[in-house]
Amino acid sequence: MSPIRCTALATAVLLTGAGAALAVVTTATADQPLRLTLVAVPDRNTDLDLGEPGPSAGDAQVFLDDVQQDGRTVGTNAGSCTITTITETRLAGHCTATLTLPEGQLMFQGAGDEDPAVGPTGFTWAVTGGTGRWTGAGGEATGTFRTGSDTVDLEVRLH
């Protein structure tokens, strides 16, 4: 697993397929959040060593991962994360991602900051917009990493 992938920077990175799962996705509201599971698909993630050789500021990851709800794949998440600073005790970066679901898209943006020795634990990012069912969306997306995996439990609260 790459240093970029092991960070909260690479969180919003997960989703694919849709088709028959239309009825699975429900509307998120402030009272009823949308709950999804993001599952990384390594062969659809590309790490770019753009700064100094090795992990450094400017490096990025481009991703397309699976989004699941109740164990079924219901969409995709595409985006990128860029490292803004990295030391032995701090890794910080910025990510943007677009979650594509059968009824539209949700856009996310946020920064992450963690101890590289510990790895990612979670993140809270802004919902910056949407299409279809989520046109004009705003709110927060909170992700919690499952220990020892590239799986994130995502809760989206819209206002």
C-alpha positions in Angstrom: 0.0 0.0 0.0 1.4 3.4 -1.0 2.1 6.2 1.5 -0.6 8.3 -0.2 -3.2 5.5 -0.1 -2.5 5.0 3.6 -3.7 8.5 4.5 -6.9 10.2 5.2 -6.1 12.1 2.0 -7.2 9.1 0.0 -10.5 8.7 1.8 -13.1 9.9 -0.5 -11.9 7.5 -3.0 -14.3 4.7 -3.5 -17.2 3.5 -5.8 -18.5 1.7 -9.1 -21.3 0.1 -11.1 -25.0 1.0 -10.4 -27.7 -0.5 -12.6 -30.0 -2.7 -10.5 -29.3 -1.0 -7.2 -31.5 2.1 -7.8 -33.8 1.4 -4.9 -30.9 0.9 -2.5 -29.8 4.5 -2.3 -31.9 6.8 -0.1 -31.9 10.6 0.2 -29.5 12.0 2.8 -30.8 14.8 5.1 -29.6 16.4 8.3 -31.8 14.0 10.2 -31.4 10.9 8.0 -27.8 10.6 6.7 -26.8 8.6 3.7 -24.6 5.7 4.9 -22.2 4.1 2.4 -19.1 1.9 2.5 -16.2 2.9 0.3 -14.0 0.0 -0.8 -10.7 0.7 -2.5 -9.9 -1.2 -5.8 -6.1 -1.1 -6.1 -5.9 -1.7 -9.8 -8.0 1.5 -10.4 -5.8 3.8 -8.3 -2.7 5.5 -9.6 0.0 7.0 -7.5 1.9 9.9 -9.1 5.4 10.7 -7.8 5.5 14.4 -8.8 7.6 16.1 -6.2 11.0 15.0 -4.9 11.6 11.3 -5.5 9.7 9.2 -2.9 6.8 10.5 -0.8 6.9 14.3 -0.9 4.7 17.5 -1.3 3.1 17.5 -4.7 2.7 13.7 -5.0 -0.9 12.7 -5.8 -3.2 9.7 -6.2 -5.9 9.5 -8.8 -8.7 7.0 -8.0 -11.9 5.3 -9.0 -13.2 3.0 -6.2 -16.4 1.1 -5.3 -19.2 2.4 -3.2 -21.4 -0.1 -1.4 -24.6 0.0 0.5 -25.9 -3.0 2.4 -23.2 -5.1 0.8 -24.1 -4.2 -2.8 -22.2 -2.0 -5.2 -24.3 1.1 -5.9 -21.9 3.6 -7.4 -18.4 4.9 -8.0 -16.2 7.6 -6.5 -13.6 9.3 -8.6 -11.1 11.9 -7.5 -7.6 12.8 -6.5 -5.6 13.7 -3.4 -2.4 15.7 -3.3 0.1 15.7 -0.5 0.8 19.3 0.7 3.4 18.4 3.4 5.0 15.3 4.7 7.4 14.7 7.6 8.1 11.8 9.9 5.3 12.9 12.2 2.9 14.7 9.8 1.2 14.0 6.5 -1.2 16.7 5.2 -3.0 17.0 1.9 -6.1 18.0 0.0 -8.7 15.8 -1.8 -11.6 16.3 -4.2 -14.0 13.5 -5.1 -17.2 12.9 -7.0 -19.6 10.2 -5.8 -21.7 8.9 -8.6 -24.9 7.2 -7.6 -27.9 6.1 -9.7 -29.9 9.2 -8.9 -27.1 11.8 -9.3 -23.7 12.9 -8.1 -22.4 14.4 -4.8 -19.1 16.4 -4.8 -16.7 16.5 -1.8 -13.7 18.5 -0.9 -11.4 18.6 2.1 -8.1 18.5 3.8 -6.5 15.7 5.9 -3.8 15.7 8.5 -2.4 12.6 10.2 0.6 11.0 11.8 2.1 8.7 9.1 3.2 6.2 11.8 -0.4 5.8 12.9 -2.1 6.0 9.5 -5.6 7.4 8.7 -8.4 7.2 11.2 -11.1 9.4 9.7 -12.0 12.7 8.0 -14.7 15.3 7.7 -15.1 17.0 4.3 -17.5 19.5 2.8 -20.3 18.5 0.5 -19.7 21.1 -2.2 -22.6 20.4 -4.6 -24.6 17.8 -6.4 -26.6 16.9 -9.4 -29.9 15.0 -10.1 -31.5 14.2 -6.8 -28.8 16.2 -4.9 -28.8 19.4 -7.1 -27.5 22.2 -4.9 -26.4 19.9 -2.1 -24.4 21.2 0.8 -23.3 19.6 4.1 -20.7 17.3 5.5 -19.3 13.9 4.8 -17.6 12.0 7.7 -15.5 9.0 6.9 -14.2 6.4 9.4 -11.4 4.0 8.3 -11.8 0.3 9.3 -8.7 -0.8 11.0 -6.2 -2.6 8.8 -8.0 -2.0 5.5 -8.7 0.4 2.7 -12.4 0.4 3.6 -14.2 3.6 4.9 -17.6 3.9 6.4 -19.0 7.1 5.0 -21.9 9.2 6.5 -23.2 12.1 4.4 -25.4 14.7 6.2 -27.0 17.3 4.0 -28.6 20.6 5.0 
